[in-house]
Amino acid sequence: MDFSQRLHQVKVRMAEAAVRAKRQPEEITLLAVTKTFPVETIRQAYEAGLRDFGENRVQEALGKISDLPSDIRWHLIGQLQTNKINKIVGKFILVHSVDSQHLAEALSDRVGQRGQDILLEVNTSGEASKSGVKPEETMAIAEKINGLPHLRLTGLMTVGPLTEEASKQREAFKKLKGLFDKIRVKNWAGPAFSNLSMGMSSDFETAIEEGSTLVRVGTALFGAR
């Protein structure tokens, strides 16, 4: 199966999941995850119409950004270390992986007047191997981040549990959607608070059914790394 066939298949699966949830397929953004894939692969996806691309590692991403069209919307989805913050300023439209108040404060200090849109990462599975704030701490940390001068909190992100059991995946996504709705009601960030980043190649349909607005898909688009 070539890339165009895989892309078509992913879009069909996304649309069918949206219909099952009585949602419009246009509400969900497909974020192509391109870590370890070469520039040529990303260019092929770009030529097929994709514009949102996600990278995990700052250094790898920066090399690709300089070689590809300027209208690509780059997302940082991997863990961000404080010593890499200066390198990302002005490079990514959205940082998905802000996983602590400390990181948010450091990011706000260093991006300055340029500002940065971010998501707060929440560990909804409880797995020790995953980053993210605890669900019970999310509201308090989100409120504090909203008070930082140079960040705009536009939503939440989670990585689903490492399991093929749809019920456990669904539980994690429901938990994030519940937190998202509670924060949105507070209206701390206004209409900008609109992103719910959840769902990957193995579970994006369940995530869409539970309210995801942005799915991070790599393997289903590009094949195994």
C-alpha positions as a Markdown table, in Angstrom:
| # | Residue | x | y | z |
|---|---|---|---|---|
| 1 | Met | 0.0 | 0.0 | 0.0 |
| 2 | Asp | 1.5 | 3.4 | -1.0 |
| 3 | Phe | 1.2 | 6.7 | 0.9 |
| 4 | Ser | -1.8 | 8.0 | -1.0 |
| 5 | Gln | -3.7 | 4.8 | -0.2 |
| 6 | Arg | -2.8 | 4.9 | 3.5 |
| 7 | Leu | -3.8 | 8.6 | 3.7 |
| 8 | His | -7.1 | 7.9 | 2.1 |
| 9 | Gln | -7.7 | 5.0 | 4.5 |
| 10 | Val | -6.9 | 7.1 | 7.5 |
| 11 | Lys | -9.2 | 9.9 | 6.4 |
| 12 | Val | -12.1 | 7.4 | 5.8 |
| 13 | Arg | -11.6 | 5.9 | 9.3 |
| 14 | Met | -11.5 | 9.4 | 10.8 |
| 15 | Ala | -14.7 | 10.4 | 9.0 |
| 16 | Glu | -16.5 | 7.2 | 10.0 |
| 17 | Ala | -15.5 | 7.7 | 13.6 |
| 18 | Ala | -16.8 | 11.3 | 13.5 |
| 19 | Val | -20.1 | 10.2 | 12.0 |
| 20 | Arg | -20.5 | 7.5 | 14.8 |
| 21 | Ala | -20.0 | 10.3 | 17.3 |
| 22 | Lys | -22.5 | 12.6 | 15.5 |
| 23 | Arg | -19.6 | 15.0 | 14.7 |
| 24 | Gln | -18.5 | 16.7 | 11.6 |
| 25 | Pro | -15.2 | 15.2 | 10.1 |
| 26 | Glu | -14.0 | 18.7 | 9.5 |
| 27 | Glu | -13.8 | 19.3 | 13.3 |
| 28 | Ile | -10.8 | 16.9 | 13.5 |
| 29 | Thr | -7.3 | 17.8 | 12.4 |
| 30 | Leu | -5.0 | 15.1 | 11.1 |
| 31 | Leu | -1.5 | 15.7 | 12.5 |
| 32 | Ala | 1.1 | 13.6 | 10.6 |
| 33 | Val | 3.8 | 12.4 | 13.0 |
| 34 | Thr | 7.1 | 12.4 | 11.1 |
| 35 | Lys | 9.8 | 11.6 | 13.7 |
| 36 | Thr | 12.7 | 9.6 | 12.1 |
| 37 | Phe | 11.2 | 10.0 | 8.6 |
| 38 | Pro | 13.2 | 11.9 | 6.1 |
| 39 | Val | 12.4 | 15.2 | 4.4 |
| 40 | Glu | 11.4 | 13.4 | 1.2 |
| 41 | Thr | 8.7 | 11.6 | 3.0 |
| 42 | Ile | 7.3 | 14.8 | 4.6 |
| 43 | Arg | 7.4 | 16.5 | 1.2 |
| 44 | Gln | 5.3 | 13.7 | -0.3 |
| 45 | Ala | 2.7 | 14.2 | 2.4 |
| 46 | Tyr | 2.8 | 17.9 | 1.9 |
| 47 | Glu | 2.2 | 17.5 | -1.8 |
| 48 | Ala | -0.8 | 15.3 | -0.9 |
| 49 | Gly | -2.3 | 18.2 | 0.9 |
| 50 | Leu | -1.2 | 17.7 | 4.5 |
| 51 | Arg | 0.0 | 20.9 | 6.4 |
| 52 | Asp | 0.2 | 19.8 | 10.0 |
| 53 | Phe | 3.2 | 17.8 | 11.0 |
| 54 | Gly | 4.4 | 16.7 | 14.4 |
| 55 | Glu | 8.0 | 16.1 | 15.6 |
| 56 | Asn | 9.2 | 14.6 | 18.9 |
| 57 | Arg | 12.8 | 15.8 | 19.0 |
| 58 | Val | 13.7 | 19.4 | 18.8 |
| 59 | Gln | 17.0 | 19.0 | 17.0 |
| 60 | Glu | 15.6 | 16.7 | 14.4 |
| 61 | Ala | 12.7 | 19.0 | 13.8 |
| 62 | Leu | 14.8 | 22.1 | 13.3 |
| 63 | Gly | 16.8 | 20.4 | 10.5 |
| 64 | Lys | 13.5 | 19.5 | 8.7 |
| 65 | Ile | 11.9 | 22.9 | 9.2 |
| 66 | Ser | 14.7 | 24.7 | 7.4 |
| 67 | Asp | 14.4 | 22.4 | 4.4 |
| 68 | Leu | 10.6 | 22.4 | 3.9 |
| 69 | Pro | 7.9 | 24.9 | 2.8 |
| 70 | Ser | 7.3 | 27.8 | 5.2 |
| 71 | Asp | 3.5 | 27.2 | 5.3 |
| 72 | Ile | 3.8 | 23.9 | 7.1 |
| 73 | Arg | 2.3 | 24.1 | 10.6 |
| 74 | Trp | 4.8 | 22.4 | 12.9 |
| 75 | His | 3.8 | 20.9 | 16.2 |
| 76 | Leu | 6.2 | 19.8 | 19.0 |
| 77 | Ile | 4.7 | 16.6 | 20.5 |
| 78 | Gly | 7.7 | 15.1 | 22.3 |
| 79 | Gln | 9.0 | 16.0 | 25.7 |
| 80 | Leu | 10.5 | 19.4 | 25.9 |
| 81 | Gln | 13.6 | 19.9 | 28.1 |
| 82 | Thr | 14.1 | 23.4 | 29.6 |
| 83 | Asn | 17.6 | 23.6 | 28.0 |
| 84 | Lys | 16.0 | 23.3 | 24.5 |
| 85 | Ile | 13.4 | 26.1 | 25.0 |
| 86 | Asn | 15.5 | 28.8 | 23.3 |
| 87 | Lys | 15.8 | 26.7 | 20.2 |
| 88 | Ile | 12.1 | 26.3 | 19.6 |
| 89 | Val | 11.1 | 30.0 | 19.9 |
| 90 | Gly | 9.1 | 31.0 | 16.8 |
| 91 | Lys | 9.3 | 27.5 | 15.2 |
| 92 | Phe | 6.2 | 25.6 | 16.4 |
| 93 | Ile | 2.6 | 26.7 | 16.2 |
| 94 | Leu | 1.7 | 24.5 | 19.1 |
| 95 | Val | 3.7 | 22.7 | 21.9 |
| 96 | His | 1.6 | 19.7 | 22.9 |
| 97 | Ser | 3.9 | 18.4 | 25.7 |
| 98 | Val | 3.9 | 21.0 | 28.5 |
| 99 | Asp | 3.8 | 18.5 | 31.4 |
| 100 | Ser | 4.4 | 20.7 | 34.5 |
| 101 | Gln | 4.0 | 24.1 | 35.9 |
| 102 | His | 7.8 | 24.5 | 36.1 |
| 103 | Leu | 8.1 | 23.9 | 32.3 |
| 104 | Ala | 5.3 | 26.3 | 31.6 |
| 105 | Glu | 6.9 | 29.0 | 33.6 |
| 106 | Ala | 10.3 | 28.5 | 32.0 |
| 107 | Leu | 8.7 | 28.6 | 28.5 |
| 108 | Ser | 6.8 | 31.7 | 29.3 |
| 109 | Asp | 9.9 | 33.5 | 30.5 |
| 110 | Arg | 12.0 | 32.6 | 27.4 |
| 111 | Val | 9.5 | 33.0 | 24.6 |
| 112 | Gly | 8.8 | 36.5 | 25.7 |
| 113 | Gln | 6.6 | 38.8 | 23.6 |
| 114 | Arg | 6.5 | 36.3 | 20.7 |
| 115 | Gly | 4.2 | 34.2 | 22.8 |
| 116 | Gln | 3.5 | 30.5 | 22.4 |
| 117 | Asp | 0.4 | 28.4 | 22.1 |
| 118 | Ile | 0.6 | 25.3 | 24.3 |
| 119 | Leu | -1.4 | 22.2 | 25.4 |
| 120 | Leu | -1.2 | 20.9 | 29.0 |
| 121 | Glu | -0.3 | 17.2 | 28.9 |
| 122 | Val | -2.3 | 15.0 | 31.3 |
| 123 | Asn | -1.4 | 11.5 | 32.3 |
| 124 | Thr | -4.9 | 10.0 | 32.1 |
| 125 | Ser | -3.7 | 6.3 | 32.1 |
| 126 | Gly | -1.7 | 6.5 | 35.4 |
| 127 | Glu | 1.2 | 4.7 | 33.7 |
| 128 | Ala | 4.5 | 5.6 | 35.3 |
| 129 | Ser | 6.2 | 5.5 | 31.9 |
| 130 | Lys | 4.1 | 8.4 | 30.7 |
| 131 | Ser | 4.6 | 12.1 | 31.2 |
| 132 | Gly | 1.9 | 14.6 | 32.2 |
| 133 | Val | 0.3 | 16.1 | 35.2 |
| 134 | Lys | -2.1 | 14.0 | 37.3 |
| 135 | Pro | -5.8 | 14.4 | 36.4 |
| 136 | Glu | -6.6 | 15.6 | 39.9 |
| 137 | Glu | -4.0 | 18.4 | 39.6 |
| 138 | Thr | -5.0 | 19.5 | 36.1 |
| 139 | Met | -7.5 | 22.2 | 37.0 |
| 140 | Ala | -5.2 | 24.0 | 39.4 |
| 141 | Ile | -2.2 | 23.9 | 37.1 |
| 142 | Ala | -4.2 | 25.0 | 34.1 |
| 143 | Glu | -5.4 | 28.0 | 36.1 |
| 144 | Lys | -1.8 | 28.9 | 37.0 |
| 145 | Ile | -0.6 | 28.5 | 33.4 |
| 146 | Asn | -3.4 | 30.7 | 32.2 |
| 147 | Gly | -2.0 | 33.5 | 34.4 |
| 148 | Leu | 1.5 | 33.3 | 32.7 |
| 149 | Pro | 2.1 | 36.4 | 30.5 |
| 150 | His | 3.5 | 34.8 | 27.3 |
| 151 | Leu | 1.7 | 31.5 | 27.0 |
| 152 | Arg | -1.8 | 30.8 | 25.6 |
| 153 | Leu | -3.3 | 27.5 | 26.9 |
| 154 | Thr | -5.4 | 26.3 | 24.0 |
| 155 | Gly | -6.3 | 22.8 | 25.2 |
| 156 | Leu | -5.2 | 19.5 | 26.7 |
| 157 | Met | -3.2 | 16.5 | 25.4 |
| 158 | Thr | -2.9 | 12.9 | 26.5 |
| 159 | Val | -1.2 | 9.7 | 25.3 |
| 160 | Gly | -3.6 | 6.7 | 25.5 |
| 161 | Pro | -2.7 | 3.7 | 27.6 |
| 162 | Leu | -0.5 | 1.0 | 26.2 |
| 163 | Thr | -3.2 | -1.6 | 25.6 |
| 164 | Glu | -5.4 | -2.9 | 22.8 |
| 165 | Glu | -8.4 | -2.9 | 25.1 |
| 166 | Ala | -10.8 | -0.3 | 23.7 |
| 167 | Ser | -12.5 | 0.1 | 27.0 |
| 168 | Lys | -9.4 | 1.2 | 28.7 |
| 169 | Gln | -8.5 | 3.6 | 25.9 |
| 170 | Arg | -12.0 | 5.0 | 26.0 |
| 171 | Glu | -11.8 | 5.5 | 29.8 |
| 172 | Ala | -8.6 | 7.6 | 29.4 |
| 173 | Phe | -10.0 | 9.7 | 26.6 |
| 174 | Lys | -13.3 | 10.3 | 28.5 |
| 175 | Lys | -11.2 | 11.5 | 31.5 |
| 176 | Leu | -9.4 | 14.1 | 29.4 |
| 177 | Lys | -12.6 | 15.2 | 27.7 |
| 178 | Gly | -14.2 | 15.7 | 31.2 |
| 179 | Leu | -11.3 | 17.8 | 32.3 |
| 180 | Phe | -11.3 | 19.8 | 29.0 |
| 181 | Asp | -15.0 | 20.6 | 29.5 |
| 182 | Lys | -14.5 | 21.7 | 33.1 |
| 183 | Ile | -11.7 | 24.1 | 32.1 |
| 184 | Arg | -13.6 | 25.4 | 29.2 |
| 185 | Val | -16.6 | 26.3 | 31.4 |
| 186 | Lys | -14.2 | 28.5 | 33.5 |
| 187 | Asn | -13.5 | 30.5 | 30.4 |
| 188 | Trp | -10.0 | 31.2 | 31.5 |
| 189 | Ala | -8.6 | 31.2 | 28.0 |
| 190 | Gly | -11.8 | 32.1 | 26.1 |
| 191 | Pro | -12.5 | 30.6 | 22.7 |
| 192 | Ala | -8.8 | 29.9 | 22.2 |
| 193 | Phe | -9.3 | 26.9 | 24.5 |
| 194 | Ser | -10.4 | 24.5 | 21.7 |
| 195 | Asn | -7.8 | 21.8 | 21.2 |
| 196 | Leu | -8.1 | 18.2 | 22.5 |
| 197 | Ser | -5.1 | 16.3 | 21.3 |
| 198 | Met | -5.6 | 12.6 | 21.8 |
| 199 | Gly | -5.5 | 9.5 | 19.7 |
| 200 | Met | -2.6 | 7.9 | 17.7 |
| 201 | Ser | -2.4 | 5.2 | 15.0 |
| 202 | Ser | -3.7 | 2.5 | 17.3 |
| 203 | Asp | -6.5 | 4.3 | 19.0 |
| 204 | Phe | -7.5 | 7.5 | 17.0 |
| 205 | Glu | -11.0 | 6.2 | 16.2 |
| 206 | Thr | -11.8 | 5.8 | 19.8 |
| 207 | Ala | -10.3 | 9.2 | 20.6 |
| 208 | Ile | -12.5 | 10.9 | 17.9 |
| 209 | Glu | -15.6 | 9.2 | 19.3 |
| 210 | Glu | -14.7 | 10.7 | 22.7 |
| 211 | Gly | -14.2 | 14.2 | 21.4 |
| 212 | Ser | -10.6 | 14.5 | 20.1 |
| 213 | Thr | -10.1 | 17.5 | 17.8 |
| 214 | Leu | -6.5 | 16.6 | 16.8 |
| 215 | Val | -5.2 | 13.1 | 16.2 |
| 216 | Arg | -1.4 | 12.3 | 16.0 |
| 217 | Val | -0.9 | 9.7 | 13.3 |
| 218 | Gly | 2.4 | 8.3 | 12.2 |
| 219 | Thr | 2.6 | 4.5 | 11.5 |
| 220 | Ala | -0.9 | 4.4 | 9.9 |
| 221 | Leu | 0.3 | 7.0 | 7.4 |
| 222 | Phe | 3.9 | 6.2 | 6.8 |
| 223 | Gly | 4.3 | 2.6 | 7.8 |
| 224 | Ala | 6.5 | 1.1 | 10.5 |
| 225 | Arg | 9.7 | 3.1 | 11.4 |
